[in-house]
Structure formats: structure tokens, C-alpha cells
Amino acid sequence: MSQVVQANSLVTLHYRISLPNGQPLISTFNATPATLQLGAGEMLPAMEQLMIGLAPGTHHVFELEAEQAFGPHRPELIERVKREHMPDEEIEPMSIMEFTAPDGSRYSGLVREIDDQWALIDFNHPLAGKAIRFEAQIIGVS
């Protein structure tokens, strides 16, 4: 009998994350399989939970609503930042920038708008507010 995925398993798998319309976002199906330690924060907890109990050789497709996936889009995570507090370089709208908080932690933000005075930065996860499709083909479990 083969071992099934458990909450702390080391899992080798192919996976794909796509939008409900099928638009792929991430896929390992045409590349090297991923090996992930469940419970170590390498994958979204909701996706880990969906794999528990699956056996090697199985292939499943799961539909996740935004709240189950990357959460709702939160307007309070969109901030106006003075341009003088940003790097003195050319910054394009819709580019990702990394910011350092006073405590030294780092955050990525999407530059939604920018001019000479201000930038509008969105600190939500790029998939926040979106439903996703998670497809997993379990190859091995240890």
C-alpha cells in the first residue's frame, strides 16, 4: 500500500495554478516536478489541505474561491507614497517594487500609478480577490 499525503509529508508533484477560465499562472507539468515540505510555508495552506489523503499516481483539480486562496482584495493595502521616498530611478506603472519597513522586513508592492509627486502602491497579493484552479498530480510521498 502506498503512503498518502499527510500534513507534514514531503511531496513530489506536478501542479498548476490557473484562473477559472483556464489562463495558466504557474505550472510544472512541462518542467521538473516540484518537491515541497508540507507545513513549512512553501505552499498556500489551503492547497496543502486539499492534498492531504491523496496517494501517489492521483491527479485532482480543485476550484478555490478568493477567500480560500489568496484572500480578498483589501483596499486598505493600497497606499499613496511620496515620490521623494522612492528610489531616484525610472519607475514604470504596473511594475513590482520592494520596500523595506522600519523594522527591516521587506514587502513587495505593485506600482499602479506614478507621477512626479506621488505613487499609488498596491500591497495586496497579485491574486488577492481572484478565484483560482489548483491542479495536482501526486508523484511521490515520504
N, C-alpha and C positions, 0 to 999 in steps of 0.2 A: 504494500500500500504506500502510495507516495505521500509525502508530507504536504499539508495545506498551509497557506499563508496565515501567520499569526501576527499579533500586534507588535512583536519585536523581531520578526523574520528578516533575513537578508534575502531579497527577492531580485531575480534576474528576469527582466521582462522587456517586451516592446510595448510602447504606449504612444497614444496620440491624443492631443488636446485640440479640439476644433470648436468653432461656433456651431450652433444648432443647424445652420444652413449648409454645413459641411466644409466651410472655409478652414483649412488647417492652420494651426498656430505653431504647434510643436509636434514632431513625430520622430520616432526612432525606427519605424518599420523598414525604411530603406537604408539603415545605417547599423552600427553596432548596438546591440541591446544595452539597456541601462541596468545597473545593479544598484539597488537602493536599500539602505538600512531603515526599516520602518521604525517609527518612534524617534528618529534622530533629527526631524525637521527638514529632511531632504525633499519631502513631497507634502502637498496640502493635506492636512489631517483628514478631511472628508474623503479624499481619494484613497488614502491608506485604509480607512474604514471599509470602503467598498470592496477592497481586495481581500479582506480577512475571510478565510474559509475557502478561497479559490485554490484549486490544485494545478500543478504544472500541466501544461497542454491545453488549458482552458482559455477561451477568448470571450471577453464580455464588453459590451458597450453600455455606458451609464450616462443618463442625462441629469445634469445638475443645474438647479436654479441659481441665480446670482447669490442668494443668501447662503447656499450650501458651498458655493465655490469660493470666489474671492470677495464676497460681501457686497453690500450695496454701495453705490457711488455716494460719497459723503461730501456735500457742498462745503462743510467747514474745513476740509483738507485742501481747498483752493485758496491760495494766498497771493496778495499783491506784494511784490518785493521791489524796493527802490533799486534802480539800475546801478547806482553807485555802490551797492552792497554785493554786486555780482562781478565776476571776472571781467577785466577790460579786454574783451575779445569779441569777435563777431559771433553772435548767438542767433540762430535761426528759430523761428516759431516751429513748434512740433518736434523739437529736439529734447533729448533727455539730458538732464544735468544732475550732478551730485552735489549735495550741500552738507556741510558739517554743522551740527548743532553745538550749542555751548558746552554740552557735556562730552563732546568728542564723537558722538555717534553720527553715522552718515545716513543720509536719506536721498533717494532719487526722486526727481520731480520732472514732469513734462511741462515745457515752456509752451503754454497755449498762445500767449500774445506777448509781444515785446515792442517797446519804442525807446526813445532816448531817456525817458524818465522812469518808467515802470516796466515790470514783467509780471504776467499772470502765470503762476506756477501751480500745477495740479499735482498734489502728493498722493492721490489715490493710486492703487494698483491699476495698471492699464486695462485689466479685465474686470475691475470692480463694476458692478451693475449689469454684468452680462451673464447670461446662461451659457453653459459650455457642455460639450460632449466629451466624455473621457472614455477612451477605448484602451483595454489592457489585454495583452496576451502573455500569460504567465509561462515562463520558460523553466525556471528552477527556483527552489525554495530551500534555504538552510537556516 
